[in-house]
Amino acid sequence: MTRIDWGSIAVPKPLLSRIDRIAKKEGVPRHVIVARALSAYTSSQKKIGGTTYLKGQRHPRNYWYAWKFLLSYAEFRVSIKYRKCIPHTVRNKMLKYFEGNLWQLRERLKLLTPEEAKEVFKLAKDYMESQSNSILYRLNDTIRDIFFRILGGI
């Protein structure tokens, strides 16, 4: 059995009563509430690329990848929707950009297996060629699931 060394900190009474209320409600000791609060604080302070941005706000890394992923999908979809006035080379470029983001999710975040990434890319390519609603529905469902997986980390 491991031995825990205990310490103490001075906490303002209103904060202490708040910690006590939460601890009583959840049926856990005070230190568990403090540990959870510290864990939530440190996870909210993760930086992307080592610099702050957006007027000094810091956001977790997965928010950045979720935004980048959805933006590349939106650009791809717009290029398909306006295919009559957008050159084929631009549509292919948007497809490659989308494929690059799939690669980043697979390699950097380990959220996709290679098979999943290939399947999503194949759906996107099939949709680009056919503009079929049945393919679009499957593609949208898959994109939504991946987006929530990025945000939730599951």
DSSP file with accessible surface (Angstrom, degrees, kcal/mol):
  #  RESIDUE AA STRUCTURE BP1 BP2  ACC     N-H-->O    O-->H-N    N-H-->O    O-->H-N    TCO  KAPPA ALPHA  PHI   PSI    X-CA   Y-CA   Z-CA
    1    1 A M              0   0  241      0, 0.0     2,-0.2     0, 0.0     0, 0.0   0.000 360.0 360.0 360.0 135.3    0.0    0.0    0.0
    2    2 A T        -     0   0  127      1,-0.0     2,-0.4     0, 0.0     0, 0.0  -0.595 360.0-129.9 -87.6 150.2    1.3    3.4   -0.9
    3    3 A R        -     0   0  206     -2,-0.2     2,-0.5     2,-0.0    -1,-0.0  -0.809  14.4-147.3-101.0 134.1    1.5    6.2    1.6
    4    4 A I        -     0   0  104     -2,-0.4     2,-0.5     0, 0.0     0, 0.0  -0.880   7.4-143.9-102.7 127.9    0.0    9.6    0.6
    5    5 A D        -     0   0  124     -2,-0.5     2,-0.3     0, 0.0    -2,-0.0  -0.790  20.8-150.9 -87.9 130.3    1.7   12.8    2.1
    6    6 A W        +     0   0  177     -2,-0.5     2,-0.2     2,-0.0     0, 0.0  -0.743  18.3 174.0-105.3 150.1   -0.9   15.4    2.9
    7    7 A G        -     0   0   73     -2,-0.3     2,-0.3     2,-0.0     0, 0.0  -0.745  19.6-129.0-134.9-174.3   -0.5   19.2    2.9
    8    8 A S        -     0   0  117     -2,-0.2     2,-0.3     2,-0.0    -2,-0.0  -0.977  11.5-164.1-142.4 155.0   -2.9   22.1    3.4
    9    9 A I        -     0   0  136     -2,-0.3     2,-0.5     2,-0.0    -2,-0.0  -0.970  28.4-113.8-134.1 152.1   -3.7   25.3    1.6
   10   10 A A        -     0   0  106     -2,-0.3    -2,-0.0     0, 0.0     0, 0.0  -0.767  38.4-178.4 -86.9 126.2   -5.6   28.4    2.7
   11   11 A V        -     0   0   43     -2,-0.5     5,-0.1     2,-0.0    -2,-0.0  -0.983  32.5-104.9-127.3 136.7   -8.9   28.8    0.8
   12   12 A P     >  -     0   0   87      0, 0.0     4,-2.4     0, 0.0     3,-0.3  -0.283  34.9-115.6 -58.1 145.2  -11.4   31.6    1.2
   13   13 A K  H  > S+     0   0  166      1,-0.2     4,-2.8     2,-0.2     5,-0.3   0.878 112.7  53.8 -53.1 -44.9  -14.6   30.5    3.1
   14   14 A P  H  > S+     0   0   95      0, 0.0     4,-1.8     0, 0.0    -1,-0.2   0.921 111.6  45.9 -60.5 -38.7  -17.0   30.9    0.1
   15   15 A L  H  > S+     0   0   79     -3,-0.3     4,-2.6     2,-0.2    -2,-0.2   0.916 111.8  51.7 -68.0 -41.3  -14.8   28.7   -2.1
   16   16 A L  H  X S+     0   0   44     -4,-2.4     4,-2.7     1,-0.2    -1,-0.2   0.922 109.8  49.0 -61.7 -41.7  -14.4   26.1    0.7
   17   17 A S  H  X S+     0   0   53     -4,-2.8     4,-2.5     1,-0.2    -1,-0.2   0.887 110.6  51.5 -67.6 -34.0  -18.2   26.0    1.2
   18   18 A R  H  X S+     0   0  151     -4,-1.8     4,-2.3    -5,-0.3    -2,-0.2   0.931 110.5  47.8 -65.9 -44.2  -18.6   25.6   -2.6
   19   19 A I  H  X S+     0   0   21     -4,-2.6     4,-2.8     1,-0.2    -2,-0.2   0.920 111.8  51.3 -61.4 -42.9  -16.1   22.7   -2.6
   20   20 A D  H  X S+     0   0   55     -4,-2.7     4,-2.6     2,-0.2     5,-0.2   0.908 108.8  50.6 -61.3 -43.0  -17.9   21.1    0.4
   21   21 A R  H  X S+     0   0  160     -4,-2.5     4,-2.5     2,-0.2    -1,-0.2   0.936 113.6  44.3 -61.2 -45.9  -21.3   21.4   -1.3
   22   22 A I  H  X S+     0   0   63     -4,-2.3     4,-2.4     2,-0.2     5,-0.2   0.924 113.8  50.3 -66.0 -42.5  -20.0   19.7   -4.5
   23   23 A A  H  X>S+     0   0    8     -4,-2.8     5,-1.9     1,-0.2     4,-1.3   0.913 112.8  46.3 -63.0 -41.4  -18.1   17.0   -2.5
   24   24 A K  H  <5S+     0   0  183     -4,-2.6    -1,-0.2    -5,-0.2    -2,-0.2   0.923 112.0  51.1 -66.9 -42.7  -21.2   16.2   -0.4
   25   25 A K  H  <5S+     0   0  184     -4,-2.5    -2,-0.2     1,-0.2    -1,-0.2   0.896 119.2  36.3 -61.2 -41.0  -23.5   16.1   -3.5
   26   26 A E  H  <5S-     0   0   95     -4,-2.4    -1,-0.2    -5,-0.2    -2,-0.2   0.553 106.4-125.5 -91.1 -10.3  -21.1   13.7   -5.3
   27   27 A G  T  <5 +     0   0   66     -4,-1.3    -3,-0.2     1,-0.2    -4,-0.1   0.872  68.3 119.5  69.8  37.3  -20.1   11.8   -2.2
   28   28 A V      < -     0   0   38     -5,-1.9    -1,-0.2    -6,-0.2    -2,-0.1  -0.892  68.3 -92.2-128.8 160.8  -16.4   12.2   -2.6
   29   29 A P    >>  -     0   0   72      0, 0.0     4,-1.1     0, 0.0     3,-0.9  -0.266  39.6-107.6 -67.3 162.5  -13.7   13.8   -0.5
   30   30 A R  H 3> S+     0   0  126      1,-0.2     4,-2.1     2,-0.2     3,-0.4   0.871 116.0  60.6 -56.7 -43.4  -12.7   17.5   -0.9
   31   31 A H  H 3> S+     0   0   92      1,-0.2     4,-2.5     2,-0.2    -1,-0.2   0.814  98.8  57.9 -62.3 -27.1   -9.4   16.7   -2.5
   32   32 A V  H <> S+     0   0   35     -3,-0.9     4,-2.5     2,-0.2    -1,-0.2   0.917 106.3  48.8 -67.4 -41.0  -11.1   14.8   -5.4
   33   33 A I  H  X S+     0   0   15     -4,-1.1     4,-2.3    -3,-0.4    -2,-0.2   0.930 112.9  47.4 -63.8 -44.0  -13.1   18.0   -6.3
   34   34 A V  H  X S+     0   0   51     -4,-2.1     4,-2.5     2,-0.2    -2,-0.2   0.924 111.3  51.3 -64.5 -41.5   -9.9   20.1   -6.2
   35   35 A A  H  X S+     0   0   56     -4,-2.5     4,-2.4     1,-0.2    -2,-0.2   0.913 110.3  49.1 -63.3 -41.3   -8.1   17.5   -8.4
   36   36 A R  H  X S+     0   0  122     -4,-2.5     4,-2.5     2,-0.2    -1,-0.2   0.905 110.5  50.7 -64.0 -41.3  -10.9   17.5  -10.9
   37   37 A A  H  X S+     0   0   60     -4,-2.3     4,-2.3     1,-0.2    -2,-0.2   0.919 111.6  47.4 -63.4 -42.9  -10.9   21.3  -11.1
   38   38 A L  H  X S+     0   0  107     -4,-2.5     4,-2.7     2,-0.2     5,-0.2   0.894 111.2  51.8 -65.3 -39.1   -7.1   21.3  -11.6
   39   39 A S  H  X S+     0   0   76     -4,-2.4     4,-2.1    -5,-0.2    -2,-0.2   0.928 110.9  46.9 -63.2 -44.4   -7.5   18.6  -14.3
   40   40 A A  H  X S+     0   0   56     -4,-2.5     4,-1.6     2,-0.2    -2,-0.2   0.911 112.8  50.8 -63.9 -39.8  -10.1   20.6  -16.1
   41   41 A Y  H  X S+     0   0  139     -4,-2.3     4,-0.8    -5,-0.2    -2,-0.2   0.948 111.0  46.5 -64.3 -47.3   -8.0   23.8  -15.9
   42   42 A T  H >< S+     0   0   84     -4,-2.7     3,-0.6     1,-0.2    -1,-0.2   0.879 110.7  52.5 -67.2 -34.4   -4.9   22.2  -17.3
   43   43 A S  H >< S+     0   0   53     -4,-2.1     3,-0.9     1,-0.2    -1,-0.2   0.840 107.3  53.1 -70.0 -28.3   -6.7   20.6  -20.2
   44   44 A S  H 3< S+     0   0   50     -4,-1.6    -1,-0.2     1,-0.2    -2,-0.2   0.671 102.9  60.1 -77.5 -13.4   -8.2   24.0  -21.1
   45   45 A Q  T << S+     0   0   63     -4,-0.8    -1,-0.2    -3,-0.6    -2,-0.2   0.348  71.4 127.5 -97.0   6.0   -4.7   25.5  -21.2
   46   46 A K    <   -     0   0  124     -3,-0.9     2,-0.3    -4,-0.2    13,-0.1  -0.411  48.4-147.1 -63.2 138.8   -3.3   23.3  -23.9
   47   47 A K        -     0   0   93     11,-0.1     2,-0.6    -2,-0.1    14,-0.2  -0.743   6.5-131.1-108.4 158.2   -1.7   25.3  -26.7
   48   48 A I  B >  S-A   51   0A  28      3,-0.6     3,-1.4    -2,-0.3    11,-0.0  -0.922  89.5 -10.0-106.5 123.6   -1.5   24.7  -30.4
   49   49 A G  T 3  S-     0   0   76     -2,-0.6    -1,-0.2     1,-0.3     3,-0.1   0.655 114.7 -78.9  68.0  11.5    1.9   25.2  -31.9
   50   50 A G  T 3  S+     0   0   50      1,-0.2     2,-0.3    -3,-0.0    -1,-0.3   0.538 107.1  96.2  77.5   4.9    3.2   26.8  -28.7
   51   51 A T  B <  S-A   48   0A  91     -3,-1.4    -3,-0.6     0, 0.0     2,-0.2  -0.931  70.2-123.2-127.4 153.5    1.7   30.2  -29.3
   52   52 A T        +     0   0   66     -2,-0.3     2,-0.3    -5,-0.1     6,-0.1  -0.569  35.3 170.8 -87.0 157.6   -1.5   31.9  -28.2
   53   53 A Y  B  >  +B   57   0B  65      4,-1.2     4,-0.5    -2,-0.2    -5,-0.0  -0.907  44.2  59.7-154.2 178.8   -3.9   33.2  -30.8
   54   54 A L  T >4 S-     0   0  108     -2,-0.3     3,-1.6     1,-0.2    -1,-0.2   0.981 133.3 -41.5  53.0  60.6   -7.4   34.6  -31.1
   55   55 A K  T 34 S-     0   0  212      1,-0.3    -1,-0.2    -3,-0.1     3,-0.1   0.879 116.3 -50.4  56.9  40.3   -6.7   37.6  -28.8
   56   56 A G  T 34 S+     0   0   46      1,-0.3    -1,-0.3     0, 0.0    -2,-0.2   0.399 100.2 138.1  86.0  -4.5   -4.8   35.5  -26.3
   57   57 A Q  B <<  -B   53   0B 113     -3,-1.6    -4,-1.2    -4,-0.5     2,-0.4  -0.522  42.4-145.7 -75.4 144.1   -7.3   32.7  -25.9
   58   58 A R        -     0   0  100     -2,-0.2   -11,-0.1    -6,-0.1   -12,-0.1  -0.896  15.7-172.5-111.0 139.4   -6.0   29.2  -25.8
   59   59 A H        -     0   0   42     -2,-0.4     5,-0.1   -14,-0.1   -15,-0.1  -0.961  31.1 -97.1-129.1 148.3   -7.8   26.3  -27.2
   60   60 A P    >>  -     0   0   22      0, 0.0     4,-1.1     0, 0.0     3,-0.9  -0.227  36.0-113.6 -61.6 154.3   -7.2   22.6  -27.1
   61   61 A R  H 3> S+     0   0  109      1,-0.3     4,-1.9     2,-0.2     3,-0.3   0.843 113.4  60.7 -58.1 -38.8   -5.4   21.0  -30.1
   62   62 A N  H 3> S+     0   0   40      1,-0.2     4,-2.5     2,-0.2    -1,-0.3   0.831  97.6  59.2 -65.3 -28.2   -8.5   19.0  -31.1
   63   63 A Y  H <> S+     0   0  117     -3,-0.9     4,-2.4     2,-0.2    -1,-0.2   0.914 105.5  50.0 -62.4 -42.2  -10.5   22.2  -31.6
   64   64 A W  H  X S+     0   0  101     -4,-1.1     4,-2.6    -3,-0.3    -2,-0.2   0.940 112.6  45.2 -61.5 -47.3   -8.0   23.3  -34.2
   65   65 A Y  H  X S+     0   0   20     -4,-1.9     4,-2.5     2,-0.2    -1,-0.2   0.867 111.7  52.6 -67.7 -34.9   -8.1   20.0  -36.1
   66   66 A A  H  X S+     0   0    2     -4,-2.5     4,-2.5     2,-0.2     5,-0.2   0.936 112.3  45.6 -64.3 -44.5  -11.9   19.9  -35.9
   67   67 A W  H  X S+     0   0  157     -4,-2.4     4,-2.5     1,-0.2    -2,-0.2   0.942 114.5  47.5 -62.5 -47.2  -12.2   23.4  -37.4
   68   68 A K  H  X S+     0   0   36     -4,-2.6     4,-2.3    -5,-0.2    -2,-0.2   0.909 112.2  50.3 -62.8 -41.3   -9.6   22.6  -40.1
   69   69 A F  H  X S+     0   0    1     -4,-2.5     4,-2.1     2,-0.2    -2,-0.2   0.949 113.0  44.4 -63.8 -48.7  -11.3   19.4  -41.0
   70   70 A L  H  X S+     0   0   61     -4,-2.5     4,-2.7     1,-0.2    -1,-0.2   0.881 112.0  53.5 -66.5 -36.1  -14.8   20.9  -41.3
   71   71 A L  H  X S+     0   0   65     -4,-2.5     4,-2.6    -5,-0.2    -1,-0.2   0.928 109.0  48.1 -65.2 -41.5  -13.4   23.9  -43.3
   72   72 A S  H  X S+     0   0    0     -4,-2.3     4,-2.1     1,-0.2    26,-0.2   0.901 112.8  48.9 -67.3 -35.8  -11.7   21.6  -45.8
   73   73 A Y  H  X S+     0   0   15     -4,-2.1     4,-2.8     2,-0.2    -2,-0.2   0.924 110.8  50.5 -67.8 -41.4  -14.9   19.6  -46.2
   74   74 A A  H  X S+     0   0   46     -4,-2.7     4,-2.6     1,-0.2    -2,-0.2   0.916 110.3  49.4 -63.3 -42.6  -16.9   22.8  -46.7
   75   75 A E  H  X S+     0   0   74     -4,-2.6     4,-2.3     2,-0.2    -1,-0.2   0.908 111.4  49.9 -62.7 -40.2  -14.5   24.0  -49.3
   76   76 A F  H  X S+     0   0    0     -4,-2.1     4,-1.6    18,-0.2    -2,-0.2   0.944 111.7  48.0 -61.7 -46.1  -14.7   20.6  -51.1
   77   77 A R  H  X S+     0   0   72     -4,-2.8     4,-2.8     1,-0.2    -2,-0.2   0.898 110.8  50.7 -64.4 -39.4  -18.6   20.7  -51.0
   78   78 A V  H  X S+     0   0   76     -4,-2.6     4,-2.4     1,-0.2    -1,-0.2   0.921 107.7  53.5 -64.9 -40.9  -18.7   24.3  -52.3
   79   79 A S  H  < S+     0   0    4     -4,-2.3    -1,-0.2     1,-0.2    -2,-0.2   0.853 112.8  44.6 -64.3 -30.4  -16.4   23.4  -55.2
   80   80 A I  H >< S+     0   0    0     -4,-1.6     3,-1.5    -5,-0.2    -2,-0.2   0.906 110.8  53.0 -77.2 -42.1  -18.7   20.5  -56.1
   81   81 A K  H 3< S+     0   0  141     -4,-2.8     3,-0.3     1,-0.3    -2,-0.2   0.900 117.3  37.6 -60.9 -41.1  -21.9   22.6  -55.7
   82   82 A Y  T >X S+     0   0  116     -4,-2.4     3,-1.3     1,-0.2     4,-1.0  -0.167  76.7 136.3-103.0  40.8  -20.6   25.3  -58.1
   83   83 A R  T <4  +     0   0   93     -3,-1.5    -1,-0.2     1,-0.3    -2,-0.1   0.752  62.7  64.2 -61.8 -25.5  -18.9   22.8  -60.4
   84   84 A K  T 34 S+     0   0  202     -3,-0.3    -1,-0.3     1,-0.2    -2,-0.1   0.810 114.5  29.6 -70.8 -28.7  -20.2   24.6  -63.5
   85   85 A C  T <4 S+     0   0  100     -3,-1.3    -1,-0.2    -6,-0.1    -2,-0.2   0.426 108.7  77.2-111.5   1.5  -18.2   27.8  -62.8
   86   86 A I  S  < S-     0   0   38     -4,-1.0     5,-0.1    -7,-0.2    -1,-0.0  -0.949  85.5-116.4-111.7 127.3  -15.2   26.3  -60.9
   87   87 A P    >>  -     0   0   78      0, 0.0     4,-1.7     0, 0.0     3,-0.6  -0.182  20.6-117.5 -60.9 152.8  -12.6   24.6  -63.0
   88   88 A H  H 3> S+     0   0  101      1,-0.2     4,-2.5     2,-0.2     5,-0.2   0.839 113.8  60.7 -59.0 -34.9  -12.0   20.8  -62.6
   89   89 A T  H 3> S+     0   0  105      1,-0.2     4,-2.0     2,-0.2    -1,-0.2   0.875 103.5  49.9 -63.5 -36.2   -8.4   21.5  -61.4
   90   90 A V  H <> S+     0   0   54     -3,-0.6     4,-2.5     2,-0.2    -1,-0.2   0.908 109.3  51.4 -68.9 -41.2   -9.8   23.6  -58.4
   91   91 A R  H  X S+     0   0   38     -4,-1.7     4,-2.1     1,-0.2    -2,-0.2   0.922 110.8  48.5 -61.4 -42.1  -12.2   20.8  -57.5
   92   92 A N  H  X S+     0   0   63     -4,-2.5     4,-2.3     2,-0.2    -1,-0.2   0.882 109.5  52.9 -64.3 -37.0   -9.3   18.3  -57.5
   93   93 A K  H  X S+     0   0  145     -4,-2.0     4,-2.3     2,-0.2    -2,-0.2   0.913 109.0  49.0 -64.5 -40.9   -7.2   20.7  -55.4
   94   94 A M  H  X S+     0   0   37     -4,-2.5     4,-2.3     2,-0.2   -18,-0.2   0.884 110.2  51.5 -66.5 -36.8  -10.0   20.9  -52.8
   95   95 A L  H  X S+     0   0    9     -4,-2.1     4,-2.5     2,-0.2    -2,-0.2   0.916 110.4  48.5 -65.3 -41.1  -10.3   17.1  -52.8
   96   96 A K  H  X S+     0   0  135     -4,-2.3     4,-2.5     2,-0.2    -2,-0.2   0.888 110.1  51.7 -65.8 -38.8   -6.5   16.8  -52.2
   97   97 A Y  H  X S+     0   0   88     -4,-2.3     4,-1.9     2,-0.2    -2,-0.2   0.926 110.9  48.1 -63.2 -43.0   -6.7   19.4  -49.4
   98   98 A F  H  X S+     0   0    0     -4,-2.3     4,-2.0   -26,-0.2    -2,-0.2   0.922 110.7  51.3 -63.1 -42.0   -9.5   17.3  -47.8
   99   99 A E  H  X S+     0   0   65     -4,-2.5     4,-2.3     1,-0.2    -2,-0.2   0.899 106.6  55.1 -63.1 -38.0   -7.4   14.2  -48.2
  100  100 A G  H  X S+     0   0   32     -4,-2.5     4,-2.2     1,-0.2    -1,-0.2   0.893 106.9  49.7 -62.3 -39.0   -4.5   15.9  -46.5
  101  101 A N  H  X S+     0   0    5     -4,-1.9     4,-2.2     2,-0.2    -1,-0.2   0.876 108.4  52.7 -68.8 -36.0   -6.7   16.7  -43.5
  102  102 A L  H  X S+     0   0    4     -4,-2.0     4,-2.0     2,-0.2    -2,-0.2   0.919 108.6  51.4 -61.6 -41.6   -7.8   13.1  -43.3
  103  103 A W  H  X S+     0   0  117     -4,-2.3     4,-3.3     1,-0.2     5,-0.3   0.916 108.4  51.0 -61.2 -43.1   -4.1   12.1  -43.3
  104  104 A Q  H  X>S+     0   0   27     -4,-2.2     4,-2.6     1,-0.2     5,-1.2   0.909 109.7  49.6 -62.4 -41.2   -3.4   14.5  -40.5
  105  105 A L  H  <5S+     0   0    2     -4,-2.2     6,-2.2     3,-0.2     7,-0.6   0.875 115.8  44.5 -64.1 -35.4   -6.3   13.1  -38.4
  106  106 A R  H  <5S+     0   0   59     -4,-2.0    -2,-0.2     4,-0.2     4,-0.2   0.934 124.8  30.0 -73.6 -45.9   -4.9    9.6  -39.1
  107  107 A E  H  <5S+     0   0   72     -4,-3.3    -3,-0.2    -5,-0.2    -2,-0.2   0.885 128.9  31.8 -86.4 -40.6   -1.3   10.3  -38.5
  108  108 A R  T  <5S+     0   0  117     -4,-2.6    -3,-0.2    -5,-0.3    -2,-0.1   0.895 132.5  24.9 -88.0 -45.1   -1.2   13.1  -35.9
  109  109 A L  S   <S-     0   0   35     -5,-1.2    -3,-0.2    -4,-0.2    -4,-0.1   0.592  88.4-139.4 -96.5 -12.9   -4.3   12.5  -33.8
  110  110 A K        +     0   0  147     -6,-0.3    -4,-0.2    -5,-0.3    -3,-0.1   0.847  61.4 130.6  56.7  36.9   -4.7    8.7  -34.4
  111  111 A L        +     0   0   27     -6,-2.2     2,-0.4     1,-0.1    -5,-0.2   0.670  60.9  48.7 -91.6 -20.9   -8.4    9.2  -34.7
  112  112 A L  S    S-     0   0    9     -7,-0.6    -1,-0.1   -10,-0.1    -2,-0.1  -0.947  74.3-134.6-121.6 144.4   -8.8    7.3  -38.0
  113  113 A T     >  -     0   0   62     -2,-0.4     4,-2.4     1,-0.1     5,-0.2  -0.549  35.4-108.7 -83.2 159.9   -7.6    4.0  -39.1
  114  114 A P  H  > S+     0   0   59      0, 0.0     4,-2.3     0, 0.0     5,-0.2   0.887 121.4  53.4 -57.2 -35.2   -6.1    3.8  -42.6
  115  115 A E  H  > S+     0   0  131      2,-0.2     4,-2.3     1,-0.2     5,-0.1   0.904 108.2  48.8 -66.6 -42.0   -9.2    1.9  -43.8
  116  116 A E  H  > S+     0   0   67      2,-0.2     4,-2.6     1,-0.2     5,-0.2   0.920 111.2  49.9 -62.4 -44.7  -11.5    4.5  -42.4
  117  117 A A  H  X S+     0   0    7     -4,-2.4     4,-2.5     1,-0.2    -2,-0.2   0.917 111.6  48.4 -61.1 -42.1   -9.6    7.3  -44.1
  118  118 A K  H  X S+     0   0  145     -4,-2.3     4,-2.6    -5,-0.2    -1,-0.2   0.898 111.0  51.1 -64.6 -39.3   -9.6    5.5  -47.4
  119  119 A E  H  X S+     0   0   92     -4,-2.3     4,-2.5     2,-0.2    -2,-0.2   0.924 111.3  46.8 -65.2 -43.3  -13.3    4.9  -47.1
  120  120 A V  H  X S+     0   0    3     -4,-2.6     4,-2.5     2,-0.2    -2,-0.2   0.928 113.8  48.5 -64.0 -44.1  -14.1    8.6  -46.4
  121  121 A F  H  X S+     0   0   37     -4,-2.5     4,-2.7    -5,-0.2    -2,-0.2   0.910 110.7  51.2 -62.9 -40.3  -11.8    9.6  -49.3
  122  122 A K  H  X S+     0   0  109     -4,-2.6     4,-2.9     2,-0.2    -2,-0.2   0.919 109.6  49.9 -63.7 -41.9  -13.5    7.1  -51.6
  123  123 A L  H  X S+     0   0    4     -4,-2.5     4,-2.6     2,-0.2    -2,-0.2   0.921 112.0  48.3 -60.7 -43.9  -17.0    8.5  -50.6
  124  124 A A  H  X S+     0   0    0     -4,-2.5     4,-2.4     2,-0.2    -2,-0.2   0.924 113.3  46.8 -63.4 -43.0  -15.8   12.0  -51.3
  125  125 A K  H  X S+     0   0   92     -4,-2.7     4,-1.9     2,-0.2    -2,-0.2   0.917 112.3  50.1 -66.1 -41.5  -14.4   11.0  -54.7
  126  126 A D  H  X S+     0   0   41     -4,-2.9     4,-2.4     1,-0.2     5,-0.3   0.906 111.3  49.3 -62.8 -40.5  -17.5    9.1  -55.6
  127  127 A Y  H  X S+     0   0   18     -4,-2.6     4,-2.8     1,-0.2    -2,-0.2   0.904 107.6  54.7 -65.9 -37.9  -19.7   12.1  -54.6
  128  128 A M  H  < S+     0   0   17     -4,-2.4    -1,-0.2     1,-0.2    -2,-0.2   0.890 114.3  40.9 -62.3 -37.0  -17.5   14.4  -56.7
  129  129 A E  H  < S+     0   0  132     -4,-1.9    -1,-0.2    -5,-0.1    -2,-0.2   0.846 131.6  21.1 -80.6 -34.4  -18.0   12.2  -59.7
  130  130 A S  H  < S-     0   0   58     -4,-2.4    -3,-0.2    -5,-0.2    -2,-0.2   0.706  76.0-147.3-109.8 -24.6  -21.7   11.4  -59.3
  131  131 A Q     <  +     0   0   53     -4,-2.8     2,-0.3    -5,-0.3    -4,-0.1   0.824  39.2 168.8  53.1  34.7  -23.3   14.1  -57.1
  132  132 A S     >  -     0   0   38     -6,-0.3     4,-2.3     1,-0.1    -1,-0.2  -0.599  37.9-143.2 -79.5 133.5  -25.6   11.4  -55.8
  133  133 A N  H  > S+     0   0   93     -2,-0.3     4,-2.8     1,-0.2     5,-0.2   0.847 100.0  58.4 -65.6 -34.5  -27.6   12.3  -52.7
  134  134 A S  H  > S+     0   0   73      2,-0.2     4,-1.6     1,-0.2    -1,-0.2   0.913 110.0  43.5 -64.0 -38.2  -27.4    8.7  -51.3
  135  135 A I  H  > S+     0   0   24      2,-0.2     4,-2.8     1,-0.2    -2,-0.2   0.915 112.5  54.0 -69.8 -40.3  -23.6    9.1  -51.3
  136  136 A L  H  X S+     0   0   14     -4,-2.3     4,-3.1     1,-0.2     5,-0.2   0.907 106.2  51.8 -61.2 -42.2  -23.8   12.6  -49.9
  137  137 A Y  H  X S+     0   0  138     -4,-2.8     4,-2.3     2,-0.2    -1,-0.2   0.933 112.6  45.0 -61.6 -44.6  -25.9   11.4  -47.0
  138  138 A R  H  X S+     0   0  127     -4,-1.6     4,-2.3    -5,-0.2    -2,-0.2   0.910 114.1  50.0 -64.7 -40.9  -23.4    8.7  -46.1
  139  139 A L  H  X S+     0   0    0     -4,-2.8     4,-2.8     2,-0.2    -2,-0.2   0.941 110.9  48.5 -63.7 -46.1  -20.6   11.1  -46.5
  140  140 A N  H  X S+     0   0   51     -4,-3.1     4,-2.6     1,-0.2    -1,-0.2   0.903 111.3  50.1 -61.3 -42.2  -22.2   13.7  -44.3
  141  141 A D  H  X S+     0   0   73     -4,-2.3     4,-2.3    -5,-0.2    -1,-0.2   0.921 112.5  47.3 -62.4 -41.7  -23.0   11.2  -41.6
  142  142 A T  H  X S+     0   0   39     -4,-2.3     4,-2.4     2,-0.2    -2,-0.2   0.923 111.9  49.5 -66.1 -43.4  -19.4   10.0  -41.7
  143  143 A I  H  X S+     0   0    5     -4,-2.8     4,-2.8     1,-0.2    -2,-0.2   0.923 110.9  50.4 -62.1 -43.7  -18.0   13.5  -41.5
  144  144 A R  H  X S+     0   0  116     -4,-2.6     4,-2.4    -5,-0.2     5,-0.2   0.930 110.6  49.3 -61.1 -44.3  -20.3   14.4  -38.6
  145  145 A D  H  X S+     0   0   85     -4,-2.3     4,-1.9     1,-0.2    -1,-0.2   0.914 112.7  46.9 -62.5 -42.3  -19.1   11.3  -36.7
  146  146 A I  H  X S+     0   0    2     -4,-2.4     4,-2.4     2,-0.2    -1,-0.2   0.920 109.9  54.3 -64.9 -42.0  -15.5   12.1  -37.3
  147  147 A F  H  X S+     0   0   44     -4,-2.8     4,-2.2     1,-0.2    -2,-0.2   0.939 111.0  44.5 -57.5 -47.9  -16.0   15.7  -36.2
  148  148 A F  H  X S+     0   0  111     -4,-2.4     4,-2.7     1,-0.2     6,-0.3   0.842 110.2  55.6 -69.6 -29.6  -17.5   14.7  -32.9
  149  149 A R  H  X>S+     0   0   59     -4,-1.9     4,-1.9    -5,-0.2     5,-0.7   0.894 107.7  49.8 -66.3 -38.4  -14.8   12.1  -32.4
  150  150 A I  H  <5S+     0   0    1     -4,-2.4    -2,-0.2     2,-0.2    -1,-0.2   0.946 114.8  43.4 -64.4 -46.2  -12.2   14.9  -32.9
  151  151 A L  H  <5S+     0   0   60     -4,-2.2    -2,-0.2     1,-0.2    -1,-0.2   0.906 122.7  37.1 -67.0 -40.5  -14.0   17.1  -30.3
  152  152 A G  H  <5S-     0   0   54     -4,-2.7    -1,-0.2    -5,-0.2    -2,-0.2   0.649  98.2-132.4 -88.2 -15.7  -14.6   14.3  -27.8
  153  153 A G  T  <5       0   0   55     -4,-1.9    -3,-0.2     1,-0.2    -4,-0.1   0.742 360.0 360.0  71.7  21.3  -11.4   12.5  -28.4
  154  154 A I      <       0   0  152     -5,-0.7    -1,-0.2    -6,-0.3    -2,-0.1  -0.647 360.0 360.0-103.4 360.0  -13.2    9.2  -28.6
